[in-house]
Amino acid sequence: MAANPDPLSGKRLDSWKEIASFFGRAERTVKRWETERGLPVHRVPGGGRSAVFAYSNELADWLKGRGQELAADDTASGESDVGNRVVADINKDGSGPAPPPPILPRARAVAWLLPLLVVGGLVVFFSVGHPGTRFKALASRHSPNAEAQDLYLKGRYFWDRRTPDDLNKAIDYFTQAIVKDPSDAQAYVGLADCYNLLREFGAMPPTEAYPRALSAAQRAVELDDTSAEAHISLAFATFWWSWQGATAEREFNRALALNPNLVRAHHWYATYLLGMHRYPEAIDQMEQARRLDPSSNAILADKGFLLWLAGRKNEGLAQLTQLETTDPSLSSTHDYLDRIYWEQKDYARALMERRRVAELRHDKDGLALADAREKGFAANGLRGMRENELPVEKEQFERGSGNAYALATTYAALGKRQEALAYLQLSFDRHEAAMLFGDLIPELQNDPDYLRFRTQVQERLAQ
């Protein structure tokens, strides 16, 4: 991973302590390096001077060629024990080797740089193939200016948090980065990733979010065809919005060829495989993503639901319920539990989880639906719930924020076949993700017109 210049491809170090450990130095030394030698350390927005983070590959790039300079700095600062330490090798988990035996001061620079250069060369060679091709591609890549890079990193910080407010803050930072450097492909990738998630973690309609994501991802690929991140963003929107399954898979494979250790590539490829009902492959890709980023609760939530869908129900449910306790603010966990409880006919808990999803996503329409469902269910069970939610769903759909597939499901549950089929047609025309991923509508499972819709979807996915 050290050979990849994209900031997010490296391990993130979230404190001065971790940064100091990376170099095998005291915290005071790396703080001085930031001030005096331009060590690439970033500030957490709003976190004050002490709240910092850095990326291992940026630190490794900074280190190259500074061996003699920093060796002299060691002598001046009194860190004479540096001969017993060595910079952590840049490998998959960011960990380093055991300390080597003591070495002579003059050999210090070589001892620092040799593991870094060897590991970096191996990563390049085995990740892509012939190293000359990769080096040529990297040499031609655009380097964003410092101000744009800083704005981009701030955007990624907020994007990682996955709340509606944070995703909108991230959009603002990525947009500012593009203004500062219109040729910066990574800022367009960040913008695409925000829109790819806002229709899930926010209240932005997919008809608005996906076209914006697709446009930004296409621009990123135009600017830098060697960016694995750009191909991932394009693949995601191509599948979930354009329904071009074969095209999307080519983009996923292109991204993984460019960077086999990119977490988002494995994670989002797994969701694609899930949508294609290729569960064993999906589980394998999700597990690769989890090993690369074991601290990601978004990956853990998706894996839990994937296990449930793949038939490992107890394992999947246990993982999601544990995650609900440890990270109650992650809305996707509550979304998955809602679907699971509904399948288990635990309707009261399902309704509770659905309300929580709307609250976390600041979704006013979702809260209005939650009110209608709960009142109807309390009055007359499932029938009352369907009758109560129908007018609310219709009103929301007519003003552009509702879901046609949900309306089709409600009409089918109420025994109104023609209305259900009419909204299924609208759902198909609008490319709603629920047509790919939505639960089978039990009242229509033997209906020839409904089965025709499902066949048409599969034909589109073959493109």
N, C-alpha and C positions, 0 to 999 in steps of 0.2 A: 504493500500500500504506500510505501514511502515514495515510490516513483510516480504516483499519480498526483498532479498538481492541483486537483480540485480540493478546496478546503475541507469539504465534508467527508472526503474519502479517508481521512486520518482519524485516529482515536482522539476523542475530545478529552482534554484534561481540565478539570473544573475547579482548581484552586492553586494557589501558590505552592502548596505542599506537593501536589501532583506534578506540577511543572518542575519544581526543584528535584523531585525524585527521578523524573525523566532524564535529567542531566547528571544525576548523582552529585548534586551540589546543595549547599545551604540555601534557604529561602532568601536570605539577604543578598546572596550573590546573583541569583536570577532577577531579583528586583533591580539590582544595580545594572545588570545587562539590559534590562528594558529601558532604563533611563539613559545609559551611556552608550549602548551598542545597538539599539534598535531591535531588541528581541521582540518577535511578533506575538504580543499578548493583547487580548481583547477584553474590554470591559462589559460586564452585564449591564444592559440599559437600566438605569435607575437604581443600580446596586451599589453605587459608591466606588471609591478607588480600590477597595480591598476585594470586591467581587469580580473575579477575573476568570477567563477561560482561554485555552489555546488548543491548537490542533497539532498533533505529533508530526505530521508531514511538513507543516510550515516551520516548526522548530528544527526539523532535520535539514530542510533547505537552507535555513538561516545558518546552521552550524557548518555547512560545507565551506571549506577553504579558510576556516577561522582557527584551526588547530594551534598554530604557533601563537597567534594573537591571544587566545584564551589561556594557553599554557603560561604565557608571561603574566597574564592577569591573575592566575592561581598563585604564582610566586609572590606577587605584590599584595594579594589579599590574605596570604598565610594559609591557603587551603592546600597544604603540602601532601595530604593524604589522597589527592585525586588519583594518584597512580594505582590505587586499589579499586578504582571505580571506572566504569565505562558507560557510555551512552547506551540506553536501552535499544536493542535491535527493533526495527520497525517490522513487526509481524502481525498476524491476524488479530491477536488479542492485545497488542500493545505492550506486552510484557518483555522483559529483557533477560539476558543470560545471567548465570551466577557470576559474581565478581571474579575477575581473573587474578592470578598471582601478581604481586607488586612488580611494577615496571619502572624503568629508568625515566627520568624527566624528559630526556630528549626524544624518547620513543612515544611520549604521551599523545602527541597529535596523531600519529599513525594508528595507535591503539584506538583512539576515538573514531577515526574515519573509516578504518578498514571494515568493521562489521556493518556499518551503515551502507558503504558502497557495495559490498558483497550482497547483502540482503536486498538492497534496492535493485541491483542488476538482476538478481534471480527473479524477483517479483515481476519485473518488466518482461523478462524472457519467457517465463512460464505462463504469464497471464495472457500474452498476446501472440507469441510466436517469435519470429525473427526480430531481435531487438532493434535492428536498423530501421524497420518500418515504424515502430513505436516512437523511436527517438525523432525521426523525421516529422511525424505527426505532432509530437509535443513541441518541437521547435517552432512550428507554424501557428501554434495556438495564441490567441489574443490574451494578453495580460491586462486585467482591468487596472485602472488607476487606484491609488491608495484610498481615496475618498469613496469611490464606488464599492471597493472591496469591503470597507468598514460598514457601509450601509447594507450590503448583501449579508454580511455575517449577523448583523442585528436582526435582519429579516428572518434568517434561519433560526435564530434564538426564539423568536415569537412563533414561528411556524411549528416548531417542535412542541409547543404547549397545546396546540389543537383546540383552543376555545374560540368562539366566534369573535370576541374582541381581539384576541391575540392574532388570529388569522388576518383580520382587517389591518392591524398594525403592521403585520408582515408585508401585506400588499403595499402599504404606504412606503415602507423602507425599500422594497424591491423597485417600486416605481421611481423613487428618488435615485436609486443606483443607475437605472436606465437613463435618466435625465443626465446624470454626471458622465455616463459612458454608454452611449447607444449601441456600441459594438460588444457589450458584455453579455455573452450568452447565458452565463450562470444566473444573472438577474432575471432573464426571461424564464428560465427554468423555475426559479423560485416563484415567480408570478403564476406560472401554470400550475405548480403544485398547490398553491393557495386556492385557486379556483377548483382544482380537482377535489379538494377537501371541504370547501365551503358548502357544497350541496349536501354533505353528510354531517359535518360538525356545526354548520350554521343553518340559516334559514333561506339561503339563496336558492331559487328554483334551478333544477338541473338544466332547463332550457336556456338559462342565462349563464350558469357557471361553466358548463362543458364547452360551449363554443369559445368562450374566452380562454379556457385552458388549452384548447386545441390550437387556437391562433398563436398564443404565446409559445407553446411547445414547438410548433412549426418554425417560428422565427428563431428559436434557440438552435434548432438543428441546422437551419440555414447559416447561422453565424459560426457554428462549430459542430461539424459532423462527427468529430472524435469525442464528443461529450457523452459519456454513458448516461449521465443524469438527464440530458435532453431527450435521448431516445426512450428512457423510461417514462418521462412525462407524456411524451407523444403516444407511446404504446397504451398507457392507461386511458387517455381520452379517446383514442381510436377505438378501443374495445368497448368501453362503457357508453360512449356517445354515438360513435359511427357504426358500431356493431360489426366491424370488420375484423373477425377473429384471426384469420390467417395473417393478415397484414400486421395486426397488433403483436402476434407471436414472433414475427420476424424482427420487429422492433425490440421486443424483450430480449431475444437471443443476441441481437446486435449489441445491446447494452451490456449483457453479461460477458460477451467476448471482449469488449473494451475494458471492463472492470469487473472481474469475477467476485470481488470482495465488496461490492457496493450493496449495502444493506437494503436500500429501497428497491433495487432491482429484484432481489429474491422475494422481498415482501410483496411487492405489487404483482410480480409474476405469479405468486401463489394465489392472489385474489382472482387473477385471470383464470388460472387453472380451476379454481373453485367455481367460477361462473360457467366454465365448460364442463363441470361435473367430473373432472379428472382428479378425484380425491387423493389417491396415493401420491401422485406427482405434486399436488398442492401441499400436502403435508410435508413432503421432503423439502420443497422450496421454503416453506414457512419455518421449518426447523433450521435450515441454513441461515435464514435471516435472524432467527433467535440466537443462534450461536455467535453470530457476528455482533449482535447488539442485545445482550441478555437483559439489559435494564429497560428496554422499550416495552411499556405497558400496552401500547397500541398493537404491537406484534403479538403479545401474549393474549390479548382479547380476541384478535382475529384467529389465532391458533385454537383457542378454546371453542369458538363457534365452528370452526372447520372440523375439529374432532367430533363435535356433536353431529354435524351433517354427515360425516363419514361413517357413522355408526358407533363411534366410541363415546357414547352418550354420558356415561358416568364420569369419565375422565374430563370431557369437555365442560360439563356443568360444574364439576368441582373446581376447575381452573377459573371459570368465570365468577363463581361465587366468592372465591378467595380474592380475586382481583377487585371485586366490588367493595370488599372491606378495606383493602390496602390503598386503593385509588378510586374513591367514590365519585370523583369529578370527571372521570373518563366516560363520555356519553355512549360510546360504542358498546361498552360492557352492558349497560342497561338496555340498549337496543337489542342485543343478542339474547339477554335473559327474558325480555318481553316475548320474543318469538318462541323461545324454549318453553316458557310457562304456558303460553297459549297452546302449544302442541300438547302439553301435558294436561290441558284443560283446567289449569290452575288460573282461572280468569281474574280473580281478585289481584293476585300478585302480578299478573301480566299488565293489568291496567295501571297498577302502581308504578311499574317500571316504565311504561309508556309516558306517563306524566313526568317522570324524572328526566327522561330524554328531552322532552320539550323544554323543561326548565333549564337544563344545562346548555341547550342550544339557543336559548333566548327566542324560542319559536312561539310567537303569539298564536298562530294558527293551530299549532300542535296543542297548545294549552286549551284553546277553544274546543278542539275535538276531544281532548281528555275530559273536559267538563261534561260534554254531551254524552259520551260513552258511559261515564260513571253514573250519571243520573238515570240514563236509560236502563243500565244493567241493574241498578238498585230497584227500579220500578217493575221491570218485567224480564229480567234475565237477558239472554243473548238476543232474543227477538226485540226486546225493548231497546237494547244497546244499538242494534242495527237501524231501527226506525228513528232513533234519536240522532244518530250521527249522519244519516243520509242528507238531510237538508244543509247541514254545516259543510259537509264535503262538497256538495254541489255548489254552494255559494263560493267557497274557496277556489274551486276549479274554474268557475266562470270568470273570476277576476284574475286568473293566471297563476295562482299559487298552489293549486291542488294537484292531486295525482289521479290520473284516469284509471290506472290499474286498481287502486284502492276503491274507487267508485264501482268498478266492474265487480269486484269481490263483494261489496255490500249489496249490490243489486242481485247477484247470484244467490247470496245467502237468504235474501227475501223472496226468492222464487221468481224473479223478474228476468227471464232469460234474454229477451230481445234487448232490453236496456243494458244488460251486462255485456252482450256481444258488441253493442254500439260503442261502449266505452273501451272495450278491448281493442277495437279498431283504432280509436283515438290514441290509446297507449302505444300501439304499434307504430302509428304515424309519427308520434312524438319521441320515439326512441327511448322510452322510459326504461330505466335499468331493471325495474321490477319484472318486465317481460322476460328478461334474461335470468333473473335471480329469484323472482318472487315465488312464493309457495304455490303449489298446484291448487287450483280452485276446485274443491271436492265436488261441489254441485254441478260442475261442468266437465268433470274428468272423462266422461264418455260421450260428450257432445262433439259431433264431427266438425262443426265450425270452430270450436275452441281448439281442437286438435290441429286444425288447419293453421291457426295462428302460430302454434308452437312449431309446426313444421317450417313455416316461413321464417321464423326466427333462426332456426338451425341452418337454413339455406343461406341466410345473410352472414352468419358467423363463419361460413366456409370461405368467404371472400378474403 
